[in-house]
Amino acid sequence: ASREKAETEASGRMLVRSSLKRTRARVTHAVVVIFLEFFAWGLLTTPMLKVLHETFPQHTFLMNGLVHGVKGFLSFLSAPLIGALSDTWGRKSFLLITVFFTCAPIPFMRISPWWYFALIAVSGTFAVTFSVIFAYVADITEEHERSTAYGLVSATFAASLVTSPAIGAYLSSRYGDSLVVLVATVIAVTDIAFVFFVVPESLPDKMRLSSLGFPISWEQADPFASLRRVGKDSTVLLICVTVFLSYLPEAGQYSSFFLYLKQVIHFSPEAIAAFIAMVGILSIVAQTVLLSVLMRTIGKKNTVLLGLGFQLLQLGWYAFGSEPWMMWAAGTVAALSSITFPAVSALVSHNASADQQGVVQGMITGIRGLCNGLGPALYGFIFFLFNVELSDVPVKGHRFLLSPQRAVIPGPPFLFGACTVILAVVVAVFIPENLRPAGGPAAAKPAHAQNGGTALATPTSDAEDIEPLLQDSSM
């Protein structure tokens, strides 16, 4: 009897420790991890543009697109696997892995530029911090408070990119790029140490496996699984095609636009930092204040169409604009276009049945992940195809001159992106506004774990896709 009593007490103490351990996991931990990681990368915006030109002087845009294209495609392939493994082995270990590999290239910017860009490309295999962070937040929040928590994480990401490029540009001009890289490296190491020593595990012990087996199926790790479901429903197909056609140019724009501003429009490092800050702040305002007003007044579908209209105007302005003031004006429109994906998320949530929410949102996540790989490579190739290279930087005693097309179309990839957005508008027109009978039950919040995986653990409320316009732009 005394032995049973001792075992009961020991079991009770373990449950208490497990409970206390879980309660110590806070959204604040996720916020700090995201802020430090992307603050470190934001500092490198100005030095990275210099290193990119010095390393690839003749085909800068093409090589930049290939590097980010490889990274994006590897992230698309690995995200479901890492998500599924984190469901069984715990979040903290994979959070540590993803933060480490995302930040690993930073010190190599000064050690070896070639290794730096090579590591950026291959780091995509593990650089999926957001997937694990969203799962971490889902573990420690109730469903009714989850959208607020995801919004806080996204806002923190935006804040890191609003401030860090300006700080990096100032340090670079005053003390040189080496100090900026050193500061970014220290912040990255601090982030890794924070995850290792401070961040607690969010997944309860009883939900994790103690063995080191491979307790997941291929279906859980297959990145194309969600894409294969697209054609099974006509409405879902229309929404996914709209997402693909509109997000493809946006993903390409993220990877090359700041280089374009510097080398073609001749923005100074300080002007680029100010541009990032302006667009970041305006996009946050657009995705909170403006979005809620539009959703109430004109409806979800019309909000999607309005966002696509802003994106079309923005890309057209980027394509034909040749003066700095045009880029500033187009950046304001770009912030307004950031309402598109939150509206798409709300439209999907409204049209899908309760038991299909997670599946449909997972399809959209898969489409966007695929665009993150295809977009940068496509933009780089189009820049190369139209001979848009450096216009005023001597290389080996020669000057690069833009082909005659530049006088008419300074940014050919942006014109291509505008054409795909036109197609997106045509497709979006046919998306039904309401599929459910009037007065039907509201859609339940999307499930955040299908088949035990985290591929669908991204936020799925209206705030799910409230991502800053400049996501990953500094990488």
N, C-alpha and C positions, 0 to 999 in steps of 0.2 A: 504493500500500500504506500509506504514511504517512497519507494522507487517511482511508482506511478505519479505520486504527488510531485516529486522532483521533476519528472519528465513534463508534467503539465505546466509547472511553473516555468521551466526552461522554454517550453513552446510558447507560453504567454509572453515571456521576455523577448523572444525572437519576433513575435508578431508585433509587439510594441515598437521594437527597434525598426522593423520593416516599415511600420506605419509612420514612425517619426522620420525615417529616412525619406519616405515619399513626400511627407508634408514639407520637408526642407527644400524640395525641388520647386522652384518658383519661375514664373514667366520672366522675372528679372534676370535669371541666369541666361535664358535664351537671348534676351535683349542685349546683354553685355557681350556675349559671344559674337553676335551679328555685328554690333557696332564696332568692336575692335578689329574684326576681320576686314570689313569693308572700309573702315577708316584707314587702315594700313595701305590698302590698295589705292584708295583715293589720293593719298599723298603722292603716289607715283605717277599721276596723270601726266605731269609735265616732263619728268625724266624719261618716262616710257616713250613719249613721242620722239625725243631726241635719239634714244637708243634704237628705236625702230628704224629711223632714217639712216643712222650710221651703219646698222647691221645689214639692211637691205636697201641700198641707195638707188638701185635701178628699177626695182619692181616692188616698191614699198607697199602699195595697196594690195597687190596680189598676195604677197607673202603674209601680210597682216590678216587677210581674209582666210588664207589656208590655215594659219596657226589657230585662229579662233574657231574656224570651221571644224577642225579636228577635235579641239577641246569640247565644243558643243555636242558633236556627234557621240563622242565617248561618254559624255555625261548622260546623254539620252539612253545609251545602251546600258550603263551601269546603275542608274538611279533605281530601277525596280529591284535589282539584286541587293543593293545596299539597304534599301528600305525593308525588304523581306528579312534580311539577316538581322537588322536592328530590332525587328519584332521578336526575334527568338533569343538573341544574345545580349540585348540591352542597347539603350540609346547612347550612353556615355562613351563607350569604346568606339563606336562609329562616329560620334561627334568629334572625338579626338582625332580619328583618322582623317575625316574630311577637312577639318580645320588645318591639320598639319600639311596635307598635300595641297590644299588651296594656297597656303602661304609659303610653301617650300621654294617656289621660284624667286621670291623677293630678293634674297641676298645675292643671287647669281646675276642680277642686273649689273653689278659692278665687277663681279668675279669673272664672268664669261657671258657675254650677250647671247652667243649661240646656245649655250646650255640653258640660259634664261628662257628663250623662246621655245626650245625643245621641251623643257619642263612644263611650261604653260600648256603646251599641246597635250602632253600625256597626262597632266594632272587632272584633265577632265574625267578620267576614270574614277577618281575619288572626290572631285571637287563638286559635291552635291550637298553642301551644308544646309541649304534651305529645306531640302526634303527631310533631313533628320531633325532639324529645328522644329518644323511644323509638327512632326510626329511627337517630339518632346513636349510641345505645348499641348497637344491633344491628350497626352497621358495625364497631365496635371490640372486640366481645366474641365469644368462641367460644360455640357453642350451649349447651354444658354449664354455662357460667358466666353465661348471659344472665339467667336468672331471679333470681339473686342481685343482679345489677346493677339490674334493674328494681325489685326490692324496696328497694334502697338509695335509688333515686330517689323512690319513693313514700314511704319513711320520712322522707326529707329534706323532702318537701312537707308531711308531717304536722308535722314539727318546726317548720317556719316558721310554721304557723298555731297551734301550741300556745303559742308565746312572743309573737308579734307583737301580737295584740289586747290583751294585758295591758299591754305596753309602750306601745302607742298610747293606751290609756285613761289611763295614768298621766301621760303627757306632755300629753294633752288637759286633764286636770284641773289640772295644775300650771302649764302655760305656754300653753294655748289650742290651738285646732285648727290655726291657721296654722303653728305650728311642726311639728305632726305631718305636715301636707301637705308642708312643706318637706323634712323628713327622708325621707319616702317618695319624694319626687321625686329627692332626691340618691341614694338607694339604687337607684332605677330607672335613673337615668343611669349609675350605676356598673355596673349589670348590662349595659346596652347597650355601654358601653365595654369591659367584660370580654369580651363576645362578639366585638367588633370587633378588639380588640388581642391577646387572649390565646387565645381558643378556636380551635384549628386545625380545618381541614377533615377530616372523618372518611371521606369517600367517596374512594376511590382515583381518581387522575387519569384512568386508562384507562376508568373507568366513567362519567365525566362528559362531556357534550358541550361543545365549545368555541363552537359557534355559538349565536346567540340566536333560533333558530327555535322552533317549538312542537312538540317531538318526542313528544307524547303523544296518545293517542286519547281520544274522548269516553267510551268504556267505562271508562277508567282514572279519569276525572274525574267520572263520574256518581255522585252521592251515593246514588241510589236503586237502583244496580245490585245491591248486596248484598241489599236488601230484597226484590227481585223473585225471588230464589232461595229465599225462605223456604218457600214452599208445596210445594217439590219433594220434601221428605222429612217424613214425619209427626212423627218424633221432633224434628227441628230446628224444625218449626213449633210444637210444644208448648213447647220451651225458649224460643223467641223470644217467644211470647205471654206466657209467665211473666215473662220479663225486662221486656217492655213494661208489663205490669200492675203490676209491683212497683217498677220504676224511675221510672215517671211521677210518682207522689206524692213519691218521694225527690228528684227533680229540682226539683219545685215547692217542696218544703220547704227546699232549699238556698237558694233565692232570697229567701224571706220570713220564715224562722223567727226570725232575730235581731231583725228589726223587730217581729215578733209578741211576742217576749219583752219588748221595751222598751215598746211602746205599749199592749199589752193586759194582760200579766202584770206590768208595771211593774218589770222588772229594771233595776238600775243598770248603767252602763257597766262597772264593775268586776265585777259579777256575770256579765255577758255574757262578758267575757273569761275569767273563771274557768270558766264553763260550757263554752266552746270548748276550753279546756285539758283539762278533765276528760274530755269526750267524745272528744277527739282521742287522748289517752293510752290510754284504755280500749279504743278501737277498734283501735289498733295491737296491744295485747295480745291482743284477741279474734281478730284476723286472723292472729296468729302462733301463740301458745301454744294457745288454745282450739280454733282451727280444725284444727290438726294432730291434736289428741287426738280430736276428733269424727270426722274423716275416717277415722281408724283404727278407731274403735270402732263407730260407727253407720252408716258408709258415706256416699257422696257425695249420693245422693238424699235421704236422711233429714236430712243436714246442711242441704241447701237448704230442706227443709220446716221445720226448726227455725228457720233464719234468718228465713223468712217469718213464722213464728209470733211471733218477737220483734218483727218490724216491725209486725205487726198490733197487738200489745199496745202498742207505742210510739205508734203513730198514734192508737189509741183513747184513750190517756192524754193525748196532746196535745189531742185534740178536746174532751174533757170536763173536763180539768184547769183549775182556775181559781186555784190557789195556787202560789206559787213552789216549794214542796217537791215538788209533783207533777211539775213540769218537770224538777227535778233527778233524780227517780227515773226519769222517762221517758227522760232523757238516758242514764242507765246502760243501760237496755234498748236504746236506739238503738245504742249501741256494740256490744252483742251481736248486733244485727241485721246488722251490717256483714259477717258471715261469709257472707252469701247469695251474693254475686257471685263470690268466690273458689271457692265450692263449685260454682256453675254452670259456671265455667270448667273446673274439673276434671271435671265430669260430661260436658261437651261433648268434652273431650279424650279421655275414656275411650270414649265412644260413637262418635265419628267415625273414619272410616278415615284412614290416614296421609296420603293425598293430598287429603283434604278438610278437614284441620285449619284451614288458613288461611282457607278460604272460610267455614266455619261461624263461626269466631271473628270474621271480618269482618262477618258478618250481625249478630252480637250487638253489635259496636261501632256499627254503623249504627243499630240499634234504640235504643241508649242515647243516641246523638247526637240522634236525633229527639226523644226524651223531654226532652233538655236545652232544646229549643225550646218544646215543648208544655207541659211541666210548670209553669214559672213563669207563663206567660200564663193557664193554667187556674186556678191557685191565686189569682192576682190577681183574676180574674173572679168566682170563687166568693166571695172576701172582699167584693167590691163588691156581688154579688147579695144577700148576707145583711146588708148595711149594717154590716159590721164595720169601723169606722173608729176614729179617735182618741177616747178616752173621757175624757181629763182635760186636754187641751191646748186652751186658748182660741184660737179662730181668728176674727179680725175681730169680737171682742166676744161671740162665741157659744161654747157648748160643744157638742162632738160627743157625742151619747149613742148607745150601742149599742142596736140594736133588741132587742125582747124575746127573740129567738132566742138572744142571747148568754147569757142566764141559764141556758138549758138546754144549748146547744152553743156554748161560747166560740170554738172553732176549726172552723167548718164544713168548710174544705178538708181538714183532717186526717181528719174523718169520711168524706169522700168517698174519700180515699186509703186508709183502712182497708177500705172496700168493694171497691176495686180489688184490694187485697192478698188479700182473701177469694177473689176470682175467681182470682187467681194461684195460691193454694193448691190450689183445685179442679183447675186445669189441671196443676199440677206433680205431683199424685197420679198422673196417667196417664203421666208420663214413665218409660220403662223404666230400671231400674237398670243392667242389663247387656244390651247388644245383641250383643256379640262372644262367640263360643264361649269357654268356660272354657279358660284356658291359652293363649289367642291371643296374638299378639304385642302388646306394648304399643304404644300410639299414639306415633307419632313426634312430635317437637316441631313445633308448627305453623309453617308457612312464614311468613316475615315479609315476603315480597314476592311478591304475585300480580300478574301482568301488569306487573311492574316498578314497581308503585306502593307507596306507604307507607301506604295506607289500612289495610292489614293488618299494618303493622309494629309494632303494639302488642304488648306481651308476651302470650304465649299459654300460658305454663306455669301451674301452680297459683298462682303468685305474681302472675300478670298483673293480675288485678283487685283486688289488695290495695291499694285506694285509700283514703285517709283518709275518714272519714265526712263531713268538713267541706269536701270539695273545692269550690272556687269559691265558697264561702259568703261570702267577704269582698268579692266583686265584684258 
